[in-house]
Amino acid sequence: MTTPPSPTVAPANGRLGVLTVGLGAVASTLIAGVELVKRGASLPVGSLTQMDTIRLGKRTDNNSPMIKDFVPLASLDDIVWGAWDPFPDDAYVAASRAGVLEGGKHIEAISEVLRDVRPMPAAFDRSYAKRIDADNTMHTVDKRTMLNNIRADINRFREEKQVDRVVMLWAASTEIFIEEGPAHQSIEAFEAAIDANDPTIAPSMLYAYAAILEGVPFANGAPNLTVDIPVLRELAIQHKVPISGKDFKTGQTLVKTVIGPMLRARMLGLAGWYSTNILGNRDGEVLDDPESFKTKEESKKSVLDYILQPNIYPDLYKD
């Protein structure tokens, strides 16, 4: 009997285009950070791929190569940036306004490349982010038109930047809370819902759908429903396009996922979890709307429900 060959990952050759949906504090800091690392002006602190190692064989073998040397990942030098945003600010202005980085120390050193990242008009519908009022948009809320425009933007970016591969990252605001429904179950229902301008088809879903159709891996950095629906999961499998994400989970949720399992392992009940959020930049404006806040609230609460399983341990959570 012949043993089938082991699957391999193709080398990450050529230029990699990174398209961010949103060019605010998160995306501009990401872009600036990568560009500073490229120039040797900073270390990639916090980056799993750039700083962590992977252990091969027994621990006593002392064989722990860097992940970036073991997995065929794109070099940071091969990354090219693009973005959509309802505000016209380029990455230099966005990073300066965000206040995450120091202007003289960080931003000015890479000002040229930051100014070159100018956002394309966004597929934006104020119904899904009610506190944002901006006009660098496609000036339509027709879902089919927005979908077609996103696909056209992806292909124009490919041609203009001469990239070999593209990935897309949702780094925009939290949308209003949407529950999974009939429109999210099949391609036929999803397509019909787009043509009917069904409100359960959010802009983030259009970006994700466009990405999958264009063979572009998509990562969701907000607690929106987005790719967490059967139709987009199944379509991604059919097209062999990676999708991932349900918020970046770098703050409160990260802490909960670390402490929660410890409480569960020790059979300790939790009376409540109280936390605050700085809500910097436009986060506070967006989440001031109850419908957007509910999306965030459901995401944070569901993490603890999943870990602690209160329905299985009524003695710990009956009150």
Residue pairs with C-beta under 8 A, 6 or more apart in sequence:
9 71
9 72
10 72
11 72
12 72
12 73
12 74
12 75
12 78
12 165
13 164
14 78
14 163
14 164
14 165
15 78
15 79
15 80
15 161
15 162
15 163
15 164
15 165
16 74
16 78
16 79
16 80
16 163
16 164
16 165
16 166
16 167
17 79
17 80
17 81
17 82
17 157
17 158
17 161
17 163
17 165
17 166
17 167
18 79
18 80
18 81
18 82
18 166
18 167
18 169
19 82
19 83
19 84
19 154
19 157
19 166
19 167
19 168
19 169
19 216
20 27
20 30
20 31
20 81
20 82
20 83
20 84
20 168
20 169
20 171
21 83
21 84
21 122
21 168
21 169
21 170
21 171
21 172
21 204
21 207
22 83
22 84
22 85
22 170
22 171
22 172
22 173
23 83
23 84
23 85
23 87
23 89
23 90
23 91
23 94
23 117
23 119
23 171
24 85
24 87
24 94
24 98
24 171
24 172
24 173
24 281
24 282
25 94
25 98
25 100
25 280
25 281
25 282
26 171
26 221
26 248
27 83
27 91
27 94
27 169
27 171
28 91
28 94
28 95
28 98
28 100
28 114
29 95
29 98
29 100
29 101
30 171
31 81
31 91
31 95
31 113
31 114
31 117
32 91
32 95
32 101
32 106
32 107
32 110
32 114
33 42
33 44
34 76
34 79
35 110
35 113
35 114
36 42
36 106
36 109
36 110
37 43
37 44
37 50
37 76
38 76
38 77
39 109
39 110
41 106
41 109
41 110
42 106
43 51
44 50
44 51
44 76
45 51
48 67
49 67
49 68
49 71
49 73
50 68
50 76
51 66
52 66
52 67
53 64
53 65
53 66
53 67
54 64
54 65
54 66
54 67
54 70
55 63
55 64
56 63
56 64
56 65
56 70
57 63
67 73
74 165
80 161
80 163
81 91
81 113
81 117
82 117
82 120
82 157
82 161
83 91
83 117
83 119
83 120
84 119
84 120
84 121
84 122
84 123
84 150
84 153
84 207
85 94
85 119
85 122
85 136
85 172
86 121
86 122
86 124
86 132
86 134
86 135
86 136
86 137
87 94
87 119
87 134
87 136
88 118
88 119
88 136
89 97
89 119
90 114
90 115
90 116
90 117
90 118
90 119
91 113
91 114
91 115
91 116
91 117
91 118
92 107
92 111
92 114
92 115
95 101
95 107
95 114
96 103
96 107
97 281
98 280
98 281
99 280
99 281
101 107
107 114
119 136
120 153
120 157
121 136
121 137
121 138
121 139
122 136
122 137
122 138
122 172
122 203
123 137
123 138
123 146
123 147
123 149
123 150
123 203
123 206
123 207
124 132
124 134
124 137
124 138
124 203
125 141
125 146
125 203
126 132
126 133
127 141
127 176
127 199
128 175
128 176
128 202
128 203
128 204
129 172
129 173
129 174
129 175
129 176
129 286
129 289
129 292
130 176
130 289
130 291
130 292
131 282
131 285
131 286
131 288
131 289
131 292
132 173
132 282
132 285
132 286
138 145
138 146
138 149
140 146
141 197
142 197
143 194
143 195
143 197
143 198
143 201
143 206
144 194
144 195
146 203
146 206
147 194
147 206
147 209
147 210
150 206
150 207
150 210
151 210
151 213
151 214
154 166
154 168
154 210
154 211
154 214
154 216
155 214
157 163
157 166
158 166
166 214
166 216
167 216
167 217
167 218
167 219
168 207
168 208
168 211
168 216
168 217
168 218
168 219
169 218
169 219
169 221
170 204
170 207
170 208
170 218
170 219
170 220
170 221
170 222
170 224
170 226
170 245
171 221
171 222
172 204
172 222
173 222
173 282
173 283
173 286
173 292
174 222
174 223
174 224
174 283
174 286
174 287
174 292
174 295
174 296
175 202
175 203
175 204
175 222
175 224
175 225
175 292
175 295
176 202
176 289
176 291
176 292
176 294
176 295
177 291
177 292
177 294
177 295
177 298
178 200
178 202
178 224
178 225
178 295
179 200
179 225
180 225
180 228
180 229
180 230
181 200
182 189
183 189
183 190
183 192
183 193
183 198
183 200
183 201
184 190
184 200
184 225
184 229
184 230
184 231
184 232
185 229
185 230
185 231
186 230
186 231
187 231
187 235
189 231
190 201
190 209
190 231
193 200
193 201
194 201
194 206
202 224
202 225
202 226
204 220
204 222
204 224
204 225
204 226
205 225
205 226
205 227
205 229
205 232
207 218
208 218
208 220
208 226
208 227
208 232
208 243
209 232
209 235
210 216
211 217
211 218
211 241
212 218
212 232
212 235
212 236
212 239
212 241
212 243
213 239
215 239
215 241
216 241
217 241
217 242
217 243
218 227
218 236
218 241
218 242
218 243
218 244
218 245
219 243
219 244
219 245
220 226
220 227
220 228
220 243
220 244
220 245
220 246
220 247
221 245
221 247
221 248
222 247
222 248
222 295
223 246
223 247
223 295
223 296
223 298
223 299
223 300
224 295
226 232
226 245
227 233
227 236
227 243
227 244
227 245
228 246
232 243
233 243
236 242
236 243
246 299
247 253
247 299
249 257
251 277
252 275
252 277
252 300
253 299
253 300
253 303
256 273
256 300
256 303
256 304
256 307
257 303
257 307
260 303
260 304
260 307
260 308
261 307
263 269
263 270
263 308
264 307
264 308
264 309
267 313
267 316
268 316
269 313
269 315
269 316
269 317
270 304
270 308
270 316
270 317
273 304
277 283
277 287
279 287
286 292
287 293
287 296
308 317
310 316
310 317
